[in-house]
Amino acid sequence: MKKILLIEDNKDVRENTSEILKLAQYDVITAKNGKEGVELAQSDKPDLIICDIMMPILDGHGVLHMLSKNEETSGIPFIFLTAKAERSDFRKGMEMGADDYLTKPFDDVELLNAIESRLKKNEILRREFTKNIQGIDDFINEAKGIESLKKVSESRDVRIYKKKDSIYKEGSYPKGIYFIGKGKVKIYKSNDFGKELITELHKEGDFFGYLSLLQDEVYSSSAVAMDDCEIYMIPKEDFFSLLYKNAEVSRKFIELLSNNLRENEQRLIKLAYNSVRKRVAEALVKLSDKYKKEGDVKFSMNISREDLANMVGTATETVIRTLSDFKDEDYIEIAGGTITILNYDKLVKLKN
């Protein structure tokens, strides 16, 4: 049974609405003001919240603001319930992240339809879709069904890339976002002298190439296959349909796409302040964290010394010397182009 939190200061409206919801087989909890409502939302974790706007102590906008700042309550569907019907009030609520807006007086059918619609959407978006192309197709198909999004292409541009093949180049214009079905991809930037700096590493199940699309500008970096890859491109029409036409889909898609942003910020700080030896160790740890398969005792990867130097931001010769030192210290093993990490913990704890 789905749990609904009703926050309403008017006793008659609160009791009548609660009775309607109970008759519709919902588990209902009620609050007579915004402060009490926030406390119940945080303790009871309802499936949906219906909240009046004009209330004492804390109004509906304040409730929504406080709940949106809490990770555990920010994703709960939120419906405003109010006697005010000004367009400015409607816009303010929706801009703050409300999912729907019912104006008093409302009939039973209108209320129940709004609740059913929001619960259905939230159920779709809470589902854990597998990070493979079938999972992405499932997600897109489910999302399209939410509001019957129109004219969304059913095709997927599937491309096969060999190792070192270019996927897109700095200065070209994006036509969609990319999803890795198989393989590894590096994102790098080049300076005026052609020196590369690898800014991102991606593996199977990752999205990339979306920031330039969001900013409506040419790519500021290039993408290259690190080994044989299967890359799926989701056309920009699909992407923007999902992103802009539905608030819940937008939140979920942004969550999927932004997993690596904080990691990149931290990496840039380390690049600026850490020693070369520490940065090489961190690069090896990053490769292991990114690409080590579940169940593997040790991590091994064939990676060019040039790519490793481009991750670290130093000369190839310096990386070769540092790797030699790590080998002598039994941190790693080297066989041709393949590096095997022997002591992951020591690399993690290496002093600057």
Secondary structure by P-SEA (a helix, b strand, c coil): cbbbbbbcccaaaaaaaaaaaaaaccbbbbbccaaaaaaaaaaccccbbbbbcccccccaaaaaaaaaacccccccbbbbbcccccaaaaaaaaaacccccccccccaaaaaaaaaaaaaaaaaaaccccccaaaaaaaaaaaaacccccccccccbbbbbccccccccccccccbbbbbcbbbbbbbccccccbbbbccccccccccccccccccccccbbbbbccbbbbbbccaaaaaaaccccaaaaaaaaaaaccaaaaaaaaaaaaacccaaaaaaaaaaaaaaccccccccbbbbbccaaaaaaaacccaaaaaaaaaaaaaaccccccccbbbbccaaaaaaccc
